[in-house]
Amino acid sequence: MNEQLTTGTAEAPSPPSGSRGLLSSRSLRLGVVIVVLALVGLIIWLTVGRSSSSPSSSSNLRGSVVATPIDPVALSSSGLATLARTVAQPIYWAGARPGYLYELKRTSNGNVYIRYLPQGVSAGAPGAKYLTVATYPFRNALQALQNVPTGRLVSIPGGGVVLVSPTYDKSVHLAYPNVNYQVEVYAPTSGTALSLAQSGQVQPAG
């Protein structure tokens, strides 16, 4: 995708000096239009193409919502916030971080993943070394976590709880009152996921 398309060896003539500013301005406007259209398209993909199923009809951890999958796409913090305010579901994240982009991915059952990408990392990059916040459709998510027989429950800001596994401390699950979505926070460093959950930073984007 990064290959440059060439059609010959001759150099294109330089535009007159008076037209360079106009060309630069047009290029900038075109770039802005492309970004806006891409964001609008992503919003449409998120809101259209799902069945009549809703999170309230879901009864398992991964949900039963049928949605159009979205391949990983990198967004700025403002782009993610704009999208999150538009779609009819919460998209959780752990707040903005300087120098990061936010990779959004959605699966066919309605799970949405936000992965924190540092500079130089492209959307879709392999590996499990990036902070990730997932939002899962889940009926009565809070009660479901409270009913899990193993693990430790910890209260978090917003009246929610976080379930901490006794054997795995890189990932925790969160749920909030009257929210039919469950949230998972994964961090490659042990204990970081729980710290983020307790800090109150895990909130809907936007």
N, C-alpha and C positions, 0 to 999 in steps of 0.2 A: 504493500500500500504506500510505502514511502519512496518507491521508485519514481524517478523523474521521466516524463514522457518527452522524447526528443524527436524532431522531424527533419533534422538536417544539421549541417555544421555551420551554416552562415548565420551571423549574428543579426538580430532584428535591429533596424535603425532606431536610434534614440528619438523620443518625441521632442518636439520643440520645447524649449525651456518654459514657455508660457503655459503649456498644457499639462505640465507635470503635476502641478497642484490640483488641477481638476481631476486628473486620473487618480491621484492619491485619495482625493475626497470620495470619488466614486467607488474605489476599492474598499474604503473604510465603510461606506454605507452598505455595500454589497455584503461585506463580512458580517455586519450587524444584522442584516436581513436574514442571512443564512442561519445565524445563531438563534434568532427569534423563531424562525420556521422550524428548526430542529426541536426547540423546546415545545412549541405548539404541537408538533407531531407526537412528541413523547407524551404530552398530556392526553391527546386523543387515544393513544395506545393504552394508556392507563385506565381511561374511563369508558372505552368502548370495547366490545368484544368479550365481555364477561357474561355468564349465563344469569338466569334469574335467581340463582343461589346467592345468599348473603352470609356475612359472617355469623349472624345469629342462628343460621341453620347448620353451622359447622359443629362437629362434635369430637374432633380429634385434633392432635397437636398441630398437624400441618394444615388443617382446614380442608373444606370440600369446595371452596370457591373455584370456579373454572374461569381462567383469565387468559388473555393473550400474552404469551411470554415476551419478555423484552431482554435482548442481549445487553451485556454490560455497556453502559454509556457514562462518561465522566462529565460531571456538572460542577459549576462553581457553587459556593454557598448560597449566593443570591438566586441562582438558577434552581437549585434544589428547593429553596424556600418558596419561590414562585410556584413551582410545580405542586408542592405539598399543600399550598393554600387552594389549589384548584381541584384536586382529585377528592373523591368522596370516601377517603379512608385516611387514617393517620399513617405517616411515614416517620418512624422514630430514628433519631440519630443521637450523637453525643456532643453536639455543639460544633462550632467552627474551630478550625486549627489553621494558623497562618502557614501558607505555602502548600496546603493540601487541596486536592480535588476529591470529589465524592462520587464514587462509582455506584450507579443504581442498576439493579438487576431485578427482574420479576420472573417468577416461574409460573407454570400453567395452573397451579393450585392457589395462586394469589399471594404467595410469599414474596416480600420485598426485602432486598438486601442493600444496605449502604456500606460500602467499603472505603476506608480512608486511604487515599493514594498520595504518597509524597511526590515531590518534584521528580520528573524523569520516569515515572511509572505510568504506563498506559492502561486504559480500561481493558479488562480481560486478562491482565497479567496473571500468570500462574503463581501458586504459593499461598500459604496460610500464615503469612507474617504481617498481616495488616489488620488493624482494628476494624471490626465489622459489627454492625448493628442490624439485626433482622427483625422484621415485623410479620407475625403470622396471624391469619384469621383464626380465631379460637373462641368458641362460645363459652361464656362464663369463665374467662381466663383466670380471674383472681381465685375463684373457688377451686378451680382445677389445681392450681399450684398449692393451695392450702391443703388439698386432699392427698398430695403426693406423700406416700408413707416414709420415704427416705429423704435425707437431706436436711438442711437447716434453713428455716425461714427468718429473714431479716426485714424489719420495717424500713421503708424508704420514703423520701418526700413525696407528697401527693396522695398519701393514704395507701400506697401500694406495698407490695412485698417482693422480695427477691429470694429465689430458691438457690441455695448453694449446695452443690454436690459434695459428698464426703470424699470423693475419689478424684475429682477433676476440678481444678481451680482456675482454668483459663476461660471458662464460659459460665455465665449465669443466666437464669430466666427471670423475667419480671412480669408483673401484671398489676393493673390498676382497677379501682372500683368502676363498675358500669362501662367498662371498655372491653369489647369483644375481640380483642387482639392481645396476643402474647408477644413479648419482646425478648430476644436473646442478644446478649452482648458477649462478643468474643474478643480477647486480646492475647497476643502471643506471649506476654509476660505474666507469670503466675500472680494472681491477686489483683491485677489491674481492672479486670471486668467488674469485680465486686466493688472496688473503690469508686469506679465511675457510677455504678448503680446507686451507691449510697450518697454520692455527691449531689444528686439531683440534676446532673447534666443530661441524662437520658430523657429526652422530651420529643414530642412531635416537631418535625421541622416546619418552619413557617409560623 
